Amino acid sequence: MLRGFCSLENQTAQRNLDRPDGTFFPCYDGNANITGYVDGSGNIRAHYGYSPFGETTVQSGDLAHTFRFRFSTEYWDEETRS
């Protein structure tokens, strides 16, 4: 279950959430961490959980590996893991 806030109008994390595979909206927790993304139909496409230091401890969803804004609403690079 996603806890936090999902907004179909909030585009703080990414100015343009439109991608070739659809439009996606970030979900936030109380600390402004992105905890997931939903598509335009409200389907959960990615879910993330974090340690207190920002390490990803949970990652699920068919598109979870494709989104680049995550902990603390910062850019995530899979190659450098930061």
C-alpha positions in Angstrom: 0.0 0.0 0.0 1.3 3.5 -0.9 1.2 5.8 2.1 1.5 9.5 1.5 0.3 12.0 -1.0 -0.3 11.4 -4.7 -1.3 14.4 -6.8 -2.3 14.4 -10.4 -1.5 18.1 -10.5 1.8 18.2 -8.5 4.8 18.1 -10.8 7.5 19.1 -8.3 9.8 16.1 -9.0 9.7 16.3 -12.7 8.5 19.3 -14.8 7.3 16.9 -17.5 6.1 13.5 -16.4 4.9 12.7 -20.0 6.9 9.9 -21.4 6.6 7.9 -24.6 5.0 5.1 -22.5 2.4 7.4 -20.7 2.0 10.1 -18.2 3.0 9.4 -14.6 2.5 11.2 -11.3 4.7 11.0 -8.2 3.5 10.1 -4.7 5.2 11.6 -1.7 5.6 10.8 2.0 5.8 13.4 4.7 9.5 14.0 4.1 9.1 14.8 0.4 10.5 11.4 -0.6 8.9 10.0 -3.7 7.4 6.7 -2.6 5.9 5.7 -5.9 4.4 6.7 -9.3 0.9 6.2 -10.6 -0.2 6.4 -14.2 -3.1 8.4 -15.5 -5.6 5.7 -14.7 -4.4 5.5 -11.1 -2.5 2.2 -11.4 0.6 2.0 -9.2 3.5 1.6 -11.6 6.4 2.0 -9.1 6.8 1.8 -5.3 9.9 2.7 -3.2 10.9 2.4 0.4 14.0 3.9 1.9 16.4 3.6 4.9 17.0 6.7 7.1 20.0 7.5 4.9 18.3 7.2 1.6 19.2 3.7 0.5 16.4 2.1 -1.5 15.2 -0.8 0.7 12.0 -1.6 -1.3 11.5 -1.3 -5.0 8.5 -2.8 -6.8 6.4 -2.3 -9.9 6.8 -2.9 -13.5 8.3 0.5 -14.2 10.1 1.1 -10.8 13.6 0.9 -12.4 12.8 3.6 -15.0 12.0 6.6 -12.8 14.9 8.8 -11.8 13.6 11.0 -9.1 13.3 9.2 -5.7 14.7 9.8 -2.2 14.4 13.4 -1.0 13.0 14.2 -4.5 16.5 14.0 -5.9 17.8 12.5 -9.1 18.8 8.8 -8.9 21.4 7.3 -11.2 21.3 3.5 -11.3 24.9 3.2 -12.6 26.5 5.2 -9.8 23.8 4.3 -7.3 23.6 7.8 -6.1 
